[in-house]
Amino acid sequence: MRVEAAIHPVVVLAAVAAAAGLLTWFAAGRSKRLGPAPSEGRRYAPRGSAVTASAAQRLNHASSMLAASVLFDSGLEHYRGQFFNRVMYTPIIVSSITFASSLHGAGDTDPGSSRVRHAAQALAGLTGLIGFGYHAYNVGKREGGYSFQNLFYSAPIGAPMALTLAGLLGVVAERVRDANPQAPRLGGLPAGRVLALATAGMLAGTTLEAGLLHFRGAFQNPAMFVPVTLPPLAAALLVRAAGKPEGASQVGATWGMWAVSAMGIGGVAFHAYGVARMMGGFDNWRQNLIDGPPLPAPPSFSGVALGGLAALELLEHRPF
């Protein structure tokens, strides 16, 4: 009898994703483009440069947390769908590249941007938008179209946008690195204000996705109300912060962002509790991790909140 060794396709996929991430890591370092020297006409104050570098690193941390959430969440969800469409491999590979790119940026203290990092983050943003289109099509083609039943149990319509948010925060990180530290701007507008408003919108969108799935669960645990109440309050504080004069204290909004970040990490514990309550608990992990509350999903709130903290850091910086 001949025994043939077989390698599970998921193992091959994991190896490809890891290799893509490593290649991105090394390429990002080699493509570093430093900012212009003082002799070229831009003299930046050290304190201002430290602020933009710190904000950019925080944005990379935010992007890496979102990318990791997408990597594991899409891996579980698409494994449950048995990868019946080859396109379902895409977010796993792209989120691995984004994760590696963002981690590289998180350790980068230089003022200039990296072309490879910028390209990787832009790819993530585009991939998420395409994924949103695929999921929206998947929901709409079912019998009944865009009904609550289909929104609850078909492909999660808003999930791919987490990859877009990861890419967007990563792109902004590169732009902040290249900005004038004395008065950083995005699209011709003050960077802190633009990022604060954008992050507030991200929190609102993430809340809608969580609200839909928690509504499906009938809010059976009172803690399920927290992800649909706390983030909107924090988003309102961010909008208020964006309207304050530059250099003003942002203590309230800062506490709000830290609260949302802690909620995202704590949500993993609550989801783990939900998995444990299912028949067989973690002893039947192969089924319950797939069918139970998604463990990797809540940290997406933490990732967005870190982006909000970067915005507040830029807002509190008093221009020279």
Secondary structure, DSSP 8 states (H G I E B T S, - for coil): --------HHHHHHHHHHHHHHHHHHHHHHTB-----GGGT----HHHHHHHHHHHHHHHHHHHHHHHHHHHHHHHHHHHTTT-SGGGGHHHHHHHHHHHHHHHHHT--SSS-BHHHHHHHHHHHHHHHHHHHHHHHHHHTSTTSS-HHHHHHSS-TTTTHHHHHHHHHHHHHHHHHHS-TTS-EETTEEHHHHHHHHHHHHHHHHHHHHHHHHHHTTT-SGGGGGGGTHHHHHHHHHHHHHTS-TT---HHHHHHHHHHHHHHHHHHHHHHHHHHTSTTGGGGHHHHHHHSS-TTSTHHHHHHHHHHHHHHHHHHS---
